[in-house]
Amino acid sequence: MTTARRVLVCVLACLLAPASLGSVVERWYMLELMGSRAGHMRERIETRDDGTIRVASEMSLSIARGPATIRVRIDAESVERADGEPVSMRTEQLLGAAAVVTEATFAGRRATVTESQFGQRGQAREIEIEQGALMPDAARRFLRDRIAQGARTIEFASIDPMSVTVTEQRYIRGEQSVVRLAGRASHATRWTVTQSSAPGTTSTYFLDAEGELVRGEVALGGIALTMMLTERDLALAEFEPAELLVSTLVTPDRPIDSPRTTRRASYLLRLDAGTMPELPSWGAQRVERIDERTARVVIDLDRSEPAALTREQRAAALAPSAMIDSRNRDVVGLATNVQMMSREDRNNAPVLAERMRRHVHGHINRKSLDVGFATASEVARTREGDCTEHAVLLAAMLRAAGIPSRVVSGLIYVDEFVGQKGVFGFHMWTQALLAGPDGEGVWVDLDATLDRLPRDATHIGVAVSTLEGSERVNTMAAVAPLLGALSIEVERVE
């Protein structure tokens, strides 16, 4: 019952540090979460014999979640020519038992992107990269030159290796500072940084005279993340991971009786600081913006608004992706088994979707908090995981049966969790596009972590995603401002 660790991974990946040029340059960073060690990052830049420039980074992150520890690793690599023209990109994300690999090759500004896991390669997709978007090393050179010119504000677009999409970046110069690193003082300039890949999140970078990062800070709601330049041995030293899960739980102003049977509810969501992100409305959920920091969320399971999907949106909700790999033979096998057991109702999508939900609940027979974020095919094999694993497997099985699906990141109320009573915890579940009372398509919540009822009115959605390409990062980034900074007032529950 949490998506918080995924949010942290995505936002940390946006903190890839600016670094200097040279034949080979290697820099190590220590990562801290709320003042405690959380992992490390290494960045290496090399000019190769053929004149191309390779930028490689690795990020290792460990987070305690109650009794379990999540360990994730992201390796990214980009190759560009000396003039900044892109050659290739590769990212390997190890969030479960097997890494998801994203590879891109460029022909001019057109990229061919493929994703694979367990040696099985998905369908290639073509992406057109806008002119002017900079590869990682070209972006570093641009930033360094603008700093040397005394610029107060620096804006540029760069290509993100994780998603092979363009990220808009804005740097605003602050005051000169003295930053202490491993007992030594380093002079640096403070820069306030915003990135389109992490909307609503502001980072603080301390850059030296060469534009190299010596310290990075980001506040995800009430959770502070820090990245500090250090020596290799210190970056790789063993540590006890910081606890995350309990610190992201939200205690509402009053408890909710019988949460699993609620049909209607109204909540006020408030942030302590910053701006409340745009929360989604769909079939049963409607959102009213009160002010910059406050939104009212009304959930009525007996009232459903139709979904107005474009042809492209519907296609995305049916297409396989690296996380929702609905063409994988293990996933297809599970979906086919449920269809075979439901012959009389195989054309009744609502009935079939609910039977798939119950099947996923029983198939995942080890309800575990120590899985990072496994793909649907991995969950089909291991039968292990928490809410994210239930959500992606159900979404993949629905797509395998021809039912459009997506996942929701949000909150759910529970009577007790990891020793805390009466709290909302960050959660993920599935939505299926099913026929409503008037025959129009409606997004219907299906939570495979629940034993009996498929949904209730204590599910508050924050972001929705088909988990395709860049959506994996952007959706999680939308949740970031809420972590540790959200309060919930229960106005009405029925």
Secondary structure as UniProt FT lines:
FT   HELIX           4..13
FT   TURN            14..15
FT   STRAND          24..33
FT   TURN            34..35
FT   STRAND          36..47
FT   TURN            49..50
FT   STRAND          53..65
FT   TURN            66..67
FT   STRAND          68..80
FT   TURN            82..83
FT   STRAND          86..94
FT   STRAND          100..107
FT   TURN            108..109
FT   STRAND          110..117
FT   TURN            118..119
FT   STRAND          120..121
FT   STRAND          125..128
FT   TURN            131..132
FT   HELIX           136..148
FT   TURN            149..150
FT   STRAND          153..160
FT   TURN            161..164
FT   STRAND          165..181
FT   TURN            182..183
FT   STRAND          184..195
FT   TURN            196..197
FT   TURN            199..200
FT   STRAND          202..207
FT   TURN            209..210
FT   STRAND          213..220
FT   TURN            221..222
FT   STRAND          223..230
FT   HELIX           232..235
FT   STRAND          242..243
FT   HELIX           246..248
FT   HELIX           259..261
FT   STRAND          264..271
FT   STRAND          285..291
FT   TURN            292..293
FT   STRAND          294..300
FT   TURN            301..302
FT   HELIX           311..316
FT   TURN            317..318
FT   TURN            326..327
FT   HELIX           329..341
FT   HELIX           343..345
FT   TURN            346..347
FT   HELIX           349..363
FT   STRAND          366..367
FT   HELIX           376..382
FT   STRAND          384..385
FT   HELIX           387..400
FT   TURN            401..402
FT   STRAND          405..417
FT   TURN            418..419
FT   STRAND          420..435
FT   TURN            437..438
FT   STRAND          441..446
FT   TURN            448..449
FT   TURN            457..458
FT   STRAND          459..465
FT   TURN            469..470
FT   HELIX           471..479
FT   HELIX           480..482
FT   TURN            483..485
FT   STRAND          486..493
//
